[in-house]
Amino acid sequence: MKLSHLSETLIGSEIVKLGGEIRDRIRKGEHIYNFTVGDFNPQIFPIPKELEDEIVEAYRQRFTNYPPGEGSLELREAVSRFAKDYQGLEYNTDEILIASGGRPLIYALFRAICDKGDKVIYAVPSWNNNHYVHFVEGKHVVVEAKAENNFMPTADDLRPHISNAVFIALCSPQNPTGTTFRKEELERICAMVVEENKRRTDTEKKLYVMFDQMYWQLTYDGIQHYDPVTLNPEMRPYTIYIDAISKAFASTGVRVGWSLGPAAILNKMKAILSHVGAWAPMAEQKALTRFLANKPAIDAYLVHFRSELEERLRRIYEGFVQLKEQGYSVEAVAPEAAIYLTIKIDLVGKKTANGDELKTQSDVTSYLLQEASLAVVPFYAFGAAKTSPWYRLSVGTCKKEEIDEMLQKLGTALMQLR
Ligand SMILES: Cc1ncc(COP(=O)(O)O)c(C=O)c1O
């Protein structure tokens, strides 16, 4: 069967594939600590009750027709107030585009800016940028982020690549690392982008920045979220924000997201999405409009949600610190944000109790699953080298009562290695 070049060359999400395999094993009765998915177990982390009630009510009131392509005016007004109140960002309703979550906005943004062969810069490990660049047949300019920078790209990492590039994909707090930009580093990146754009003539395409801040409400322990336009107002013409309720309100299946950015770009994204039809459902738009006006409910939800996520991240992090102190080849980056912990499990070359050698990182991943029932996503699924010993551990489905037994099982599995 001959199909399009795009469909024949598109690689499915590695994470979704891995998650599927693990779910299969769970269905067959295995007990697995499944920390692979960037999603929530709704039994542990339900959406805000007030939002749930508003959605049910909106369907009862029959808000079931097509929404306007750019999102309902009242929701864009609510998002405008929300961005101002919570982040100090001032965007008018014509500088806000609503869609069914972050993904369609990212897709439309790549489509609106990048032509075939255009240089797109993104760091690895990072979430799905490789796939979006593939969609637009862009030229992948991949920057390897370093462990010493908590796997966040730096201005120095990006600088050698920016001449002729049209797009930089940034994400903070970052999936998969759960780490964030420091103020000074993001300032340096912004200054570099502004300078590069001043250098370009009006007939040249500018250098745009996608700033994906899906997790920005979820920061811990004094970590502050910074964004390009707040740090450097000259970034405004070149910055397009991606945001949604998917992660901040555990609402991955509810499907409402928004972009903030220059009206001319958002209009093109809207035109692209009008053919895809990836609008947020009318009832959900109605419900979110009402929910975003309920500041006490938002604040109460976020306080609780953040503390539950942070407790899990911190306990697992401390467990890894202890294992390291006991002499095992593991490490973890102190949690900063989101629902992710970056861990290192460096066991290539060790021998199992049966005398089998763990020859590759993929052998290590299988060993963890077999012996510790621990399922985590290797950084290579996010574009890092296949040999990278780093992993993403997601706590969105983590039961607190399982943390100690998981760490104990991991300790036993590590102890058995020679
Ligand atoms: C950094 C980042 N951006 C965007 C998305 C997409 O979110 P949505 O579910 O709203 O499409 C995700 C989801 O995993 C993500 O981690």
The ligand as an ORCA input file, in Angstrom:
! r2SCAN-3c Opt
* xyz 0 1
  C       5.516     20.418     27.359
  C       4.199     19.994     26.821
  N       3.582     20.753     25.922
  C       2.394     20.420     25.414
  C       1.767     19.247     25.766
  C       0.454     18.906     25.132
  O      -0.578     19.102     25.990
  P      -2.107     18.851     25.615
  O      -2.487     17.599     26.311
  O      -2.820     20.047     26.147
  O      -2.220     18.731     24.144
  C       2.381     18.402     26.690
  C       1.755     17.122     27.052
  O       2.369     16.186     27.491
  C       3.625     18.782     27.245
  O       4.247     18.027     28.139
*
